[in-house]
Amino acid sequence: MARKVAKKKVEETSTAVPAAARTLAVFEIFARERRPLSKSELARLLDLPESSCSDLLNTVHALGYVTRTVTTRRYYPTSRLLATATSIAESDPLGLLAAEAVSKLSNRTGETCTFGVIDTDAVKILAIMQGHYPLRYVAQAGDRVSLHATAIGKALLSELPPEEMARILRLKPLRRRTEHTLVDPKELVRRVQEERPQGWYSAVNEANEGVSSMAIGGRLGNEIAGMSIVGPTARLMASKDKYAAILKEFKSELF
């Protein structure tokens, strides 16, 4: 099955390298099976000739990514893959991506742009780029903002099943920030579902009077993330169609 999925993804990408896909499929199979596997078992699960599977296993074995038992001659991944992944994660690739993304989006729109993730019952801002207008939204990386009263919060919630959205929104009473703030979890779930077909989410004067936002959400691997444009309501609404088109471009590129 892993081999078929990898093969399908490779066929959809003209520049893909089949050998790379096969190598990753090996580790996906071990993750699924959670046990040492013989060469013939792996060949069958990968849907590969045993000779090709042997070459692949010999390569990753020589590089130290799998080990082989002495008696049964079965293979299993070593800790090297975990060590490599941990080293990569320690450099915070999501933070690097976030900084680049908000810079690019802010340059396109001139507005303050943010990138964030869900942090229990709020949005944690991982990166922000201030707009160039004198009148602009101001915040900083590390700030936590409302999940229920911001466009980025709704965009993040949109990536969850309705019951999980409702559960998070019920963690504590929702604060009414302005007269436009939605504080009923059921209403918020319905609002998110209503906006989903357009491909972006909005919050007009909901967190602060005179401040509005537009956002997109998606998944980067297993991580749910979102990006938003934030600024004075009058200016955002005047440019709504333009900003919506830009956000949808970013969604297709980023997520």
N, C-alpha and C positions, 0 to 999 in steps of 0.2 A: 504493500500500500504506500509506504514512504517513497519507494522508488517511483511509483506511478505519479504521485503528487509532484515529486521533484522533476520528473520528466515533463509533465504538463507545464510547469512553471518555466522550464528551460525552453520549451517549444514556443512559449508566448513571448520570450525575450530573445531577439535575433542575435544579440551580442553575448549571450550567456555561454559559459564554458561547462560542458556536460560533466567533465571530470570533477570540477568543483562541486557541482550539485550532487554527484554520487558520494563524494567524501562527506558532505554535510548530512546526507541521508543515512550514512553509517551511524553517526552519532544520534540522530533522531530515532533510529531503530533501537539502539542501546537504551535510550531514555525511555522508550515505550516498554521494552521487554524487561529491563532491570535485572538482567542475569547474563553470565558469560555465554557466548555463542560460538558455535563451531564455524569453520569456513563455509561448509555446505549450507548451514542454516542461514548465514548471512547472504550467501549467493541467492538462495531461494527468496528471502525477504526483500532483497534488492532487485530481484528479477534480472540477474546478471549471470553470464557464463562463469563457472567456478574459476577458470583461469584468470578472467578479468578481476574477479573478486579477490583472488589470491594476490595479484599485483597491487591492488588498492590496499589491502591489509598489510602487505609487506612494507609498503611505503609509510603508512601512518605508524606502523610498529617501529620502523627504523627511526622515525622522528620522535618517538617516545610518547605518542598520544594514545597508544593501546599497549597492553601487555598480553602475554600468552602463557597459559598454565603449562607446567612441565608435563604432567601426566595426561590430561584430557585434550591438550592442545586447543583449548577454547580461548577466545579473545574477550577482553573487557577494557574500557577506557581507563587510563591512568589519571592522576590528579593534575597532569600538565594542562589539560584543557581548562579545568577550573581555575588554575593559577593564571593562565593567559587571559581568561574572561574577567577575572577579578582585577587584574592589572589594567585592563581596558576600562572597566567600570570606575576605577578609582580616579581616572582623569575626567570623569563627569561628561561623557559625550553628549548627554541631553542638554546640559548647560551650554556647551559650545554651540550646539545646533540652535538652541533657543536664542542666543545672542546674535547669531548670524541672521536668523529668520526675522527677528523684530527690527534689526537694522535695515534689512531689505524692504520690509513692509512699510516702515516709517519713511524711508526715502521715496517710496512710490506714492504715499498719501500725504506726507507732510504732517501727519497727526502722531500723537503719542501711541505707541503700540506695545502690547504686553504679551508674554508667553507664560502660561501657568499650568499647574496640575492640581488635582483635588488633594486637599490636606484635611482629612477627617470631615469637617462640616464647613470648610471654607476653601478658597482658592489661594494657593501659594504662588506668588509671582517669582518665576525663575529668572526672567530677563525682561528688561524694559528699555525702550528707546524714546526719549522725549521728542515731541514734535517741534517744528521750527517756528510755529506761530507764537506771537507774544502771549496770546490767551490760549492756554493748553492745559491738559490734565497732567498732574505731577505725582509721581510715586517712585518707589525704588525697589530693586530686587530684594526678595526676602519678605516683603509685605504680604499680609494675608487680607484678602478682600472677600466681600460677600459672595456666597455661592448662589443665593436665590435672587439677588437684585442686580446682577451683572450679566452682560451677554456672554462673557467667557465662562461664567458659572453654568449658564444654561447649555452652552456648547459642550462642556465637560459632562454634564448630566445626560446629554443626549446620547452618549456612548454607552450608557447603562440600561439594563432592562427597566421597565416602568416600576416594578416592585422594589428594585434596588434604589432607584431615584427617590421614591417615596420614603424608603427607610432612612436614607441619609438626611432628607429634608425634615424628618421627624425627630432627629437626634436631640434637638432642643428647639424651643419656640423661636419662630422666625421674626426678626425685628422689622417693624415697619419704618423704613428709612424716609420715605416721602409718601404723599397721598397716592402715588402710583405704584408703590411696592406691593407685589403679590406675596401674601403670607400664608395662604392655604396650600399645603403640599399637593393636594389633588388638582388645584387650579394650575399650579406650576408645572406639574407633569403634563397636563393637557396643553398648556402653552408651548412647552418644548416639542411635544408631538405635532402640534399644528404648524410650527415653524420648520420642522425637519425637511419637508419636501422642497423648500426654497434653497436649502444648502447652507444657510447661515442663521445666526440668532441675534436677537436685539434686546436692549434694555434702554427704554427711553424715560429719562428722569426718574429712574427707580432707585438708584443708590444715593444720588444727590440731585437736587433740583438744578436744572440747567446743564446737567452732564449726561451724555448718553454713550452707548457703546454698541459695537457690532462685532460678532465673533464667529469663528469656525472651530470645530473640534475633530479629533480623530485619534488613531492609535499609532504609536511608534513602537513596534514590537508588542509587548504586553502593557506598555505604559499609555494611559489616556492623557492627552495633552490638548491645550487649546491656545488660540491666538486671538487677540482682539485689537480693535481700533477704538480709542477713547478720546472724546473731545466735547466741546460745547454743542449742545443739542441742535441749535440753529444751523451750525456749519455742517454737522454730521448728516442732518436730515436733507440739507440742500445737495449733498454729494452722495446720498444713500445708494443710488443705482451704480454710480462709478465705484464706490467702495465695495459694494456687494460683488461686483464682477471681479475686482482685484482679489478679494478674499477667496472666491471660488477657484481662482487660478492657483493661489497658494495652497488651498486644500488638496488639489489634484497633484501638486508638486511635492508637498511635504508629507502627507499621510498616505 
